[in-house]
């Protein structure tokens, strides 16, 4: 896998780690899990996932439980 761009990694690392989307982003970066896989899992666009990973937008309530379970499983 190609992995994530260093500028993106730096942006996620500088984000609010209390946000569940950022937590998942850090895990995906560490494990080299493609954004495409996550976007398919949540049935949203890759741009939405990038926004969640950066902490730019909050994960909607309807996805939070599923995301928390995924974060807990991948930790």
Sine and cosine of phi, psi and omega as CSV:
sin_phi,cos_phi,sin_psi,cos_psi,sin_omega,cos_omega
0.00,0.00,0.51,-0.86,-0.02,-1.00
-0.96,0.29,-0.60,0.80,-0.02,-1.00
1.00,-0.02,-0.20,-0.98,-0.07,-1.00
-0.98,-0.21,0.51,-0.86,0.04,-1.00
-0.92,0.38,0.60,-0.80,-0.03,-1.00
-0.87,0.48,-0.56,0.83,0.03,-1.00
-0.91,0.42,-0.62,0.79,0.05,-1.00
-0.92,0.38,-0.69,0.72,0.02,-1.00
-0.86,0.52,-0.70,0.72,0.03,-1.00
-0.88,0.47,-0.64,0.77,0.00,-1.00
-0.91,0.42,-0.69,0.72,0.02,-1.00
-0.91,0.41,-0.67,0.74,0.02,-1.00
-0.88,0.48,-0.48,0.88,-0.01,-1.00
-1.00,0.04,-0.07,1.00,-0.06,-1.00
-0.99,0.13,0.18,-0.98,-0.01,-1.00
-0.94,0.35,0.96,-0.27,-0.09,-1.00
-0.96,0.29,-0.07,1.00,0.09,-1.00
-0.98,0.18,-0.24,0.97,0.01,-1.00
-0.99,0.15,0.73,-0.69,-0.07,-1.00
-0.89,0.46,-0.57,0.82,0.03,-1.00
-0.90,0.43,-0.64,0.77,0.04,-1.00
-0.92,0.40,-0.66,0.75,0.03,-1.00
-0.85,0.52,-0.71,0.71,0.02,-1.00
-0.91,0.40,-0.63,0.78,0.04,-1.00
-0.85,0.53,-0.71,0.71,0.01,-1.00
-0.89,0.46,-0.63,0.77,0.03,-1.00
-0.91,0.41,-0.70,0.71,-0.02,-1.00
-0.90,0.44,-0.62,0.78,0.05,-1.00
-0.90,0.44,-0.74,0.67,-0.04,-1.00
-0.88,0.48,-0.65,0.76,-0.06,-1.00
-1.00,-0.08,-0.01,1.00,-0.02,-1.00
0.83,0.55,0.73,0.69,0.06,-1.00
-1.00,0.01,0.84,-0.54,-0.06,-1.00
-0.90,0.44,0.60,-0.80,0.06,-1.00
-0.86,0.51,-0.57,0.82,0.01,-1.00
-0.85,0.52,-0.66,0.75,0.02,-1.00
-0.89,0.46,-0.68,0.74,-0.01,-1.00
-0.93,0.36,-0.65,0.76,0.00,-1.00
-0.91,0.42,-0.60,0.80,0.06,-1.00
-0.93,0.36,-0.62,0.78,0.00,-1.00
-0.88,0.48,-0.64,0.77,-0.02,-1.00
-0.99,-0.11,-0.05,1.00,0.00,-1.00
0.84,0.55,0.75,0.67,0.08,-1.00
-0.72,-0.69,0.16,-0.99,-0.02,-1.00
-0.96,0.28,0.34,-0.94,0.08,-1.00
-0.89,0.46,-0.59,0.81,0.02,-1.00
-0.88,0.47,-0.60,0.80,0.06,-1.00
-0.89,0.45,-0.69,0.72,0.01,-1.00
-0.89,0.45,-0.71,0.71,0.04,-1.00
-0.85,0.53,-0.64,0.77,0.01,-1.00
-0.91,0.41,-0.66,0.75,0.06,-1.00
-0.91,0.42,-0.69,0.72,-0.01,-1.00
-0.88,0.48,-0.60,0.80,0.00,-1.00
-0.99,0.17,-0.20,0.98,-0.06,-1.00
0.98,0.22,0.26,0.97,-0.02,-1.00
-0.96,0.29,-0.58,0.81,0.08,-1.00
-0.78,-0.63,0.49,-0.87,0.03,-1.00
-0.99,0.15,0.54,-0.84,0.07,-1.00
-0.94,0.35,0.80,-0.60,0.01,-1.00
-0.86,0.51,0.50,-0.87,-0.03,-1.00
-0.78,0.63,-0.63,0.78,-0.06,-1.00
-0.91,0.42,-0.31,0.95,0.00,-1.00
-0.96,-0.28,-0.17,0.99,-0.14,-0.99
-0.90,0.44,-0.71,0.70,-0.01,-1.00
-0.89,0.46,-0.70,0.71,0.01,-1.00
-0.89,0.46,-0.65,0.76,0.00,-1.00
-0.94,0.35,-0.65,0.76,0.01,-1.00
-0.89,0.46,-0.65,0.76,0.04,-1.00
-0.89,0.45,-0.65,0.76,0.01,-1.00
-0.91,0.41,-0.70,0.71,0.04,-1.00
-0.86,0.51,-0.74,0.67,0.00,-1.00
-0.87,0.49,-0.63,0.78,-0.02,-1.00
-0.94,0.35,-0.61,0.80,-0.09,-1.00
-1.00,0.04,-0.21,0.98,-0.04,-1.00
-0.85,0.53,0.00,0.00,0.00,0.00
